[in-house]
Amino acid sequence: MTTIVKCPTCQKAVEWLPENEYRPFCSERCRLIDLGQWADEQFIVPVADEDDDNE
């Protein structure tokens, strides 16, 4: 059974297969759009300050 996921960029249905080199994206275009959003800091991963860990 093939798993179907939504492309994070355009929400198009994408088959999760080893042959799909862009998974979870539907295309290189959607992959590059997502990469650009990370580069522009539209997405961030929260990090705890070192000072907070020592308290």
Order of alpha helices (4+ residues) and beta strands (2+ residues): beta-beta-alpha-alpha
